[in-house]
Amino acid sequence: MTRILVADDHSIVRKGIIQILREDMPMAEIEEVNNADELIHNALGKNWDLVICDITMPGRSGLDSLHQIKQSKPDLPFLVVSMHPEEQYAIRVLKAGASGYLNKETASAELMKAVNKILSGKKYITEKVAEAMATNLNRDEKQLPHQTLSDREFEVMRLIATGKSVSQIAEILSLSTTTVSTYRARVLTKMQISNNAALTLYAIENNLA
């Protein structure tokens, strides 16, 4: 029996994913969680054939959870289903150990194709992701400024670029404003950018916001 864990903080998204799974896999055992802490607890506490999770959840991000779970269960397949376009997160997610990445806008049409491919032991990469990976290979070895950021720094950078304040980001990520301010300072230093306006411009030019 196939065992799948679904993690997303939006109930309607979880129910939608589960409905698609059950239509194609009526005998599968499927459980759902709505935050990163529950994801980590359940993923490490039971045996799963596949984890389907979002990136942006309260508290730790899906990427943080992926890193932690992979330390104990390196062979556990992950399919990340997110609202963020492939060019923003897909390569970062695949480098973290995920087996596939889907944008929520295309998930209903692509989900089972991705699930079946990953359960067969392969990775699922959309055409957009393949193009992004090819573009990265063709670039000079020198990294772009945003590629030097940690996963959490990247997440804070993207939220700043979308116009969120420090207090709003703190609420979204369940962090203190002091912690968010620290991440912001690191982002500006690493990227050699002086203020939020310049950061926003950079994000727009690189299709990150």
Protein Blocks (a to p, Z undefined) as FASTA:
>chain_A
ZZdddddfbfklmmmmmmmmmmmmmmbccdddfbfklmmmmmmmpccfbdcddfbdghja
fklmmmmmmmmmmmlccddddfbdfklmmmmmmmnopabdcdfklmmmmmmmmmmmmmno
pacddfklmmmmmmmmmpcfbdcfklmpcfklmmmmmmmmnopafklmmmmnopafklmm
mmmmmmmmmnopabfklmmmmmmmnopZZ
